[in-house]
Amino acid sequence: MDGALEQRDPVADVELRGVVKRYGSAAALDGLSLAVSAGEFFTLLGPSGCGKTTALRSVAGFVTPDAGEVLIKGRSVTGVPPHRRQVGMVFQHYALFPHRTVAQNIAFGLRMQGLGRAEIAPRVEEALALVQLPGLGGRYPRQLSGGEQQRVALARAVVIRPAVLLLDEPLGALDKKLRERMQVELKRLQREIRITTVYVTHDQEEALTMSDRIAVMRGGRIEQIGAPLEVYERPQSAFVADFIGTTNLLRGRLLDTDGALATVECRGARLRVAAGAAGGTREVVVAVRPEKVVLEAAESMENTLAASVTQLVYMGDTLLYSLRTDEGIDLQATLLSRSGVLPHPVGSRVRASFTAATATLLGK
């Protein structure tokens, strides 16, 4: 390709069509296809080595696919250099110029676009106000906190008014409290400027908090894609159920299905669960979140198992219980901490219950 942008029908702001990228015999991306809508906050989530950063860099132009196509605003950019792709990118380690002021860092991209000083100055001030750093243009990066440096990096990315904002684990270097504050700020900024955003992270909580949709990746492919609620509450595989948050994965044998419900035998216990995505196999996994397991339920539930408390972890606002049922099933249950009371100490006997609707049947 000669580098000119090829016109396509615009169906998404960002689209990958069957993208393949290999390093030797290993496939970092294995026929990856996805589409990101205009104004969407879209997150690529997965463990290290799943291909999420390679996918992002393919959109940015820093990685050239071996096969497939990358489109931005309906135009093919496969083979187009990064500076001609209308993207702004923020890295984990900021990549600010230490010898330049905040204003000079933010203005860098505008100067590369050939804008004059008269136009650059108000654009820089606008960007500083957008990231809530007005009046700090004369400082140097070393005079800023980590959170402030990250805001400068964001300002530098959005000041060029890109079509797409790409974020490669931008909060990874921040401490927990600052990271949580920056999650809110990033989402506020994205909504305010209505920019299509592709975000890469391995942090499940970060993805659930910020995203409109999440693509869970594994081995260079998408394991599941959907809204945070859908991915968390209705995982389509044991991998997704286990990777997103904490999950009890109970292996058993499918006995029968009755409409939307199924009966599974697990170590002699018969469990009623939502039919889910078992795919017709007899060897199955029942996924149930710890917060869905109730101890000493006031009302009857489809699944109630007698158990002993084997471990109790006090986590401030919550209590994490490890349980062993009489059938030998290991369960975790999360309860809200109320007035510092520990209602079920280690060694006590409990009834662990969960409804069929809160448990999902998955293929093994």
C-alpha positions as a printed NumPy array, in Angstrom:
array([[  0.   ,   0.   ,   0.   ],
       [  1.328,   3.472,  -0.901],
       [  0.22 ,   5.101,   2.383],
       [ -2.846,   6.929,   1.062],
       [ -6.013,   6.416,   3.076],
       [ -8.433,   4.065,   1.363],
       [-12.074,   5.214,   1.634],
       [-14.49 ,   2.699,   3.206],
       [-18.086,   2.798,   4.347],
       [-17.927,   4.066,   7.934],
       [-19.527,   1.42 ,  10.143],
       [-17.369,   1.963,  13.247],
       [-14.759,   4.405,  14.493],
       [-12.239,   1.575,  14.958],
       [-12.4  ,  -1.817,  13.294],
       [-10.051,  -4.794,  13.131],
       [-10.837,  -7.414,  10.52 ],
       [ -9.133, -10.781,  10.86 ],
       [ -5.883,  -9.266,  12.111],
       [ -2.981, -11.692,  12.482],
       [  0.386, -10.882,  14.042],
       [  3.04 , -13.517,  14.597],
       [  6.379, -13.383,  16.343],
       [  8.168, -16.479,  15.126],
       [  5.817, -19.42 ,  15.658],
       [  3.747, -17.612,  18.306],
       [  0.56 , -15.798,  17.267],
       [  0.131, -12.59 ,  19.286],
       [ -3.088, -11.941,  17.338],
       [ -4.911, -14.88 ,  15.785],
       [ -7.512, -13.554,  13.339],
       [ -8.744, -10.818,  15.686],
       [-11.923,  -9.015,  14.627],
       [-13.746,  -6.288,  16.563],
       [-15.562,  -2.996,  16.023],
       [-15.648,   0.05 ,  18.33 ],
       [-18.565,   2.465,  17.966],
       [-18.293,   6.243,  17.863],
       [-17.934,   7.757,  21.339],
       [-17.551,   4.353,  22.988],
       [-15.179,   3.554,  25.851],
       [-13.983,   0.129,  24.765],
       [-11.584,  -1.945,  26.875],
       [ -9.277,  -4.772,  25.851],
       [ -8.861,  -6.897,  28.978],
       [ -6.812,  -9.994,  29.596],
       [ -3.73 , -11.535,  31.204],
       [ -0.178, -10.792,  30.113],
       [  0.553, -12.197,  26.671],
       [ -3.083, -12.33 ,  25.535],
       [ -2.478,  -9.865,  22.666],
       [ -4.288,  -6.777,  23.992],
       [ -1.324,  -4.396,  23.689],
       [ -0.443,  -5.784,  20.255],
       [ -4.028,  -5.068,  19.168],
       [ -3.818,  -1.494,  20.46 ],
       [ -0.467,  -0.899,  18.781],
       [ -1.879,  -2.269,  15.543],
       [ -4.529,   0.457,  15.709],
       [ -1.874,   3.071,  16.538],
       [  0.384,   1.96 ,  13.705],
       [  3.326,   0.835,  15.826],
       [  2.691,  -2.799,  14.85 ],
       [  2.139,  -3.914,  11.262],
       [ -0.199,  -6.925,  10.961],
       [  0.915,  -9.965,   8.974],
       [ -2.648, -10.315,   7.704],
       [ -6.004,  -8.616,   8.102],
       [ -7.03 ,  -4.987,   8.065],
       [ -7.279,  -2.032,  10.472],
       [ -9.823,   0.716,   9.838],
       [-10.358,   4.095,  11.525],
       [-13.478,   6.117,  10.749],
       [-14.299,   3.65 ,   7.983],
       [-10.958,   4.08 ,   6.22 ],
       [ -8.27 ,   1.44 ,   5.918],
       [ -5.086,   2.532,   7.688],
       [ -3.209,  -0.724,   7.27 ],
       [  0.298,   0.392,   6.32 ],
       [ -0.352,   4.072,   7.119],
       [  2.263,   5.584,   9.497],
       [  1.158,   6.47 ,  13.068],
       [  1.259,  10.262,  12.592],
       [ -1.318,  10.019,   9.797],
       [ -3.868,   7.912,  11.678],
       [ -5.671,  10.631,  13.669],
       [ -5.   ,   8.896,  16.961],
       [ -3.78 ,  10.16 ,  20.318],
       [ -1.954,   7.7  ,  22.551],
       [ -1.196,   7.651,  26.279],
       [  1.383,   5.208,  27.661],
       [  1.773,   3.714,  31.129],
       [  4.958,   5.666,  31.863],
       [  3.737,   9.028,  30.501],
       [  6.716,   9.595,  28.108],
       [  6.862,  13.313,  28.942],
       [  9.891,  15.363,  27.909],
       [ 11.64 ,  16.138,  31.227],
       [ 13.463,  19.21 ,  29.876],
       [ 10.278,  20.849,  28.588],
       [  7.533,  22.582,  30.535],
       [  4.027,  21.221,  30.847],
       [  2.816,  23.663,  28.197],
       [  5.657,  22.719,  25.862],
       [  4.892,  19.019,  26.325],
       [  1.233,  19.551,  25.5  ],
       [  2.065,  21.777,  22.52 ],
       [  4.449,  19.254,  20.957],
       [  1.857,  17.547,  18.766],
       [  0.385,  20.854,  17.657],
       [  3.813,  22.067,  16.537],
       [  4.243,  18.843,  14.583],
       [  0.968,  19.674,  12.846],
       [  2.456,  23.019,  11.797],
       [  0.226,  25.295,  13.92 ],
       [  1.47 ,  28.739,  14.872],
       [  1.95 ,  30.159,  18.354],
       [ -1.245,  32.192,  18.212],
       [ -3.308,  29.05 ,  17.73 ],
       [ -1.255,  26.772,  19.982],
       [ -1.467,  28.892,  23.167],
       [ -5.284,  28.849,  23.571],
       [ -5.444,  25.155,  22.622],
       [ -2.908,  24.332,  25.357],
       [ -4.843,  26.361,  27.943],
       [ -8.042,  24.62 ,  26.893],
       [ -6.4  ,  21.218,  27.314],
       [ -5.017,  22.146,  30.757],
       [ -8.483,  23.216,  31.885],
       [ -9.97 ,  20.   ,  30.522],
       [ -7.672,  17.857,  32.687],
       [ -8.137,  20.232,  35.644],
       [ -4.564,  21.586,  35.684],
       [ -5.106,  25.284,  34.901],
       [ -2.126,  27.535,  35.591],
       [  0.46 ,  24.732,  35.679],
       [  1.761,  25.196,  32.142],
       [  5.064,  26.699,  33.334],
       [  6.035,  23.772,  35.556],
       [  8.29 ,  20.873,  34.607],
       [  7.27 ,  17.18 ,  34.885],
       [  9.587,  16.669,  37.88 ],
       [  7.552,  19.286,  39.79 ],
       [  4.32 ,  17.314,  39.377],
       [  2.839,  14.317,  41.169],
       [  2.297,  11.043,  39.328],
       [ -1.378,  11.795,  38.864],
       [ -0.639,  15.272,  37.524],
       [  1.929,  13.882,  35.083],
       [ -0.646,  11.426,  33.814],
       [ -3.095,  14.284,  33.256],
       [ -0.459,  16.13 ,  31.252],
       [  0.013,  13.022,  29.114],
       [ -3.755,  12.932,  28.564],
       [ -3.825,  16.626,  27.682],
       [ -1.034,  16.105,  25.156],
       [ -2.992,  13.257,  23.552],
       [ -6.345,  15.076,  23.276],
       [ -5.049,  18.559,  22.355],
       [ -4.441,  17.41 ,  18.774],
       [ -8.166,  16.543,  18.598],
       [ -7.691,  12.939,  17.472],
       [-10.44 ,  10.791,  16.051],
       [ -9.544,   8.015,  18.504],
       [ -7.851,   7.998,  21.912],
       [ -5.688,   4.96 ,  22.699],
       [ -4.702,   4.233,  26.305],
       [ -2.113,   1.547,  27.097],
       [ -2.432,   0.71 ,  30.822],
       [ -2.127,   4.435,  31.677],
       [ -2.872,   3.997,  35.398],
       [ -0.562,   1.068,  36.077],
       [  2.186,   3.174,  37.693],
       [ -0.147,   4.909,  40.181],
       [ -0.973,   3.84 ,  43.733],
       [ -4.407,   2.344,  44.44 ],
       [ -6.209,   5.456,  45.716],
       [ -4.815,   7.683,  42.978],
       [ -5.622,   5.053,  40.378],
       [ -9.24 ,   4.968,  41.536],
       [ -9.492,   8.77 ,  41.374],
       [ -7.969,   8.788,  37.906],
       [-10.487,   6.191,  36.731],
       [-13.26 ,   8.669,  37.523],
       [-11.339,  11.532,  35.896],
       [-10.612,   9.555,  32.742],
       [-14.245,   8.568,  32.319],
       [-15.364,  12.168,  32.958],
       [-12.921,  13.44 ,  30.348],
       [-13.965,  10.831,  27.808],
       [-17.642,  11.677,  28.222],
       [-17.005,  15.414,  28.129],
       [-15.15 ,  15.377,  24.812],
       [-17.139,  12.402,  23.449],
       [-14.036,  10.766,  22.02 ],
       [-13.902,   7.142,  20.926],
       [-11.521,   5.433,  23.341],
       [ -9.738,   2.077,  23.252],
       [ -8.263,   1.171,  26.633],
       [ -5.889,  -1.671,  27.496],
       [ -5.64 ,  -3.108,  31.015],
       [ -5.187,  -6.357,  32.911],
       [ -7.086,  -4.878,  35.892],
       [-10.609,  -6.317,  35.98 ],
       [-11.957,  -3.712,  38.409],
       [-10.642,  -0.919,  36.191],
       [-12.357,  -2.424,  33.157],
       [-15.679,  -2.91 ,  34.947],
       [-15.62 ,   0.624,  36.358],
       [-14.832,   2.548,  33.191],
       [-15.981,   0.627,  30.127],
       [-19.04 ,   0.759,  27.93 ],
       [-17.968,  -2.62 ,  26.546],
       [-15.201,  -5.061,  27.387],
       [-13.426,  -7.562,  25.153],
       [-11.847, -10.322,  27.246],
       [ -8.858, -11.671,  25.319],
       [ -7.027, -14.972,  25.47 ],
       [ -4.369, -16.323,  23.157],
       [ -4.736, -13.542,  20.594],
       [ -8.496, -13.989,  20.295],
       [-11.606, -12.576,  21.94 ],
       [-13.084, -14.945,  24.51 ],
       [-16.143, -12.764,  25.169],
       [-17.264,  -9.249,  24.367],
       [-20.076,  -7.295,  26.02 ],
       [-21.119,  -4.659,  28.544],
       [-19.514,  -4.938,  32.022],
       [-22.737,  -6.247,  33.576],
       [-23.096,  -8.894,  30.88 ],
       [-19.494, -10.085,  31.066],
       [-19.525, -10.241,  34.876],
       [-22.984, -11.697,  35.433],
       [-23.222, -13.928,  32.34 ],
       [-19.745, -15.232,  31.475],
       [-19.632, -17.476,  28.421],
       [-16.657, -19.594,  29.486],
       [-14.936, -20.79 ,  32.632],
       [-11.934, -18.644,  31.669],
       [-14.   , -15.445,  31.624],
       [-15.821, -16.36 ,  34.83 ],
       [-12.522, -16.978,  36.601],
       [-10.64 , -13.985,  35.149],
       [-13.329, -11.359,  35.823],
       [-13.466, -10.987,  39.585],
       [-13.616, -13.951,  41.973],
       [-15.749, -16.97 ,  41.128],
       [-16.601, -20.356,  42.577],
       [-16.08 , -22.895,  39.767],
       [-17.782, -26.159,  40.67 ],
       [-17.068, -29.073,  38.337],
       [-19.845, -31.588,  37.854],
       [-21.977, -33.653,  35.503],
       [-25.023, -32.374,  33.668],
       [-28.028, -34.561,  34.466],
       [-30.811, -32.797,  32.561],
       [-32.133, -29.447,  31.381],
       [-35.622, -28.066,  31.825],
       [-36.105, -24.909,  29.793],
       [-33.819, -22.193,  31.16 ],
       [-32.649, -24.33 ,  34.097],
       [-30.365, -27.324,  34.39 ],
       [-29.637, -29.951,  37.05 ],
       [-25.988, -30.699,  37.766],
       [-24.534, -33.346,  40.055],
       [-21.48 , -32.092,  41.911],
       [-19.885, -34.521,  44.382],
       [-23.278, -36.056,  45.086],
       [-25.07 , -32.715,  45.545],
       [-27.742, -31.825,  42.997],
       [-27.638, -28.194,  41.973],
       [-30.232, -26.233,  39.979],
       [-28.574, -23.56 ,  37.813],
       [-29.214, -21.317,  34.815],
       [-28.592, -23.29 ,  31.606],
       [-25.859, -20.892,  30.413],
       [-23.333, -21.875,  27.73 ],
       [-22.64 , -25.558,  28.369],
       [-22.816, -26.361,  24.652],
       [-24.356, -29.829,  25.086],
       [-21.4  , -31.351,  26.949],
       [-22.03 , -33.589,  29.975],
       [-18.917, -32.561,  31.899],
       [-19.681, -28.997,  33.005],
       [-18.697, -26.192,  35.352],
       [-21.096, -24.273,  37.575],
       [-19.98 , -20.674,  38.147],
       [-21.339, -18.739,  41.12 ],
       [-19.94 , -15.483,  42.493],
       [-19.023, -15.393,  46.231],
       [-21.336, -12.411,  46.812],
       [-24.248, -14.527,  45.519],
       [-23.703, -17.17 ,  48.217],
       [-25.855, -16.445,  51.263],
       [-25.211, -17.868,  54.716],
       [-28.278, -18.79 ,  56.791],
       [-30.769, -17.516,  54.199],
       [-34.069, -16.29 ,  55.628],
       [-35.999, -17.683,  52.66 ],
       [-35.75 , -20.929,  50.743],
       [-33.376, -21.072,  47.755],
       [-32.986, -23.745,  45.087],
       [-29.507, -24.657,  46.33 ],
       [-28.721, -25.042,  50.034],
       [-25.673, -26.933,  51.278],
       [-24.584, -27.7  ,  54.826],
       [-20.994, -26.523,  55.344],
       [-18.265, -25.666,  57.834],
       [-16.307, -22.399,  57.906],
       [-12.646, -23.219,  57.219],
       [-11.287, -19.666,  56.954],
       [-12.487, -16.111,  57.564],
       [-10.745, -13.026,  56.188],
       [-11.761,  -9.596,  57.484],
       [-11.435,  -7.061,  54.632],
       [-12.91 ,  -3.973,  56.273],
       [-16.165,  -3.487,  54.407],
       [-16.564,  -7.184,  53.621],
       [-15.966, -10.621,  55.13 ],
       [-14.578, -13.392,  52.921],
       [-15.577, -16.893,  54.044],
       [-13.991, -20.13 ,  52.855],
       [-16.383, -23.047,  53.266],
       [-16.262, -26.828,  52.894],
       [-19.637, -28.49 ,  52.323],
       [-20.509, -31.92 ,  53.681],
       [-20.091, -33.264,  50.129],
       [-16.516, -31.929,  49.992],
       [-17.273, -28.893,  47.788],
       [-15.112, -25.834,  48.443],
       [-16.995, -22.538,  48.332],
       [-16.251, -18.891,  48.979],
       [-18.867, -16.453,  50.259],
       [-18.576, -12.678,  50.604],
       [-20.719, -10.871,  53.171],
       [-20.95 ,  -7.214,  54.075],
       [-19.272,  -6.398,  57.376],
       [-21.834,  -5.049,  59.832],
       [-20.71 ,  -3.156,  62.931],
       [-17.494,  -5.139,  63.206],
       [-19.366,  -8.337,  64.1  ],
       [-18.017, -11.698,  62.877],
       [-21.212, -13.78 ,  62.836],
       [-19.716, -17.095,  61.683],
       [-16.295, -17.843,  63.214],
       [-13.942, -20.493,  61.87 ],
       [-15.219, -23.965,  62.683],
       [-18.89 , -22.983,  62.868],
       [-21.586, -24.782,  60.899],
       [-23.591, -22.829,  58.322],
       [-26.076, -23.274,  55.507],
       [-24.69 , -21.919,  52.25 ],
       [-27.395, -21.059,  49.712],
       [-27.643, -19.575,  46.246],
       [-30.427, -19.28 ,  43.702],
       [-30.475, -20.991,  40.328],
       [-30.59 , -17.586,  38.611],
       [-27.28 , -16.479,  40.157],
       [-25.36 , -19.601,  39.058],
       [-24.312, -20.164,  35.443],
       [-23.664, -23.447,  33.661],
       [-20.559, -23.451,  31.48 ],
       [-18.789, -25.97 ,  29.293],
       [-15.78 , -27.609,  30.883]])
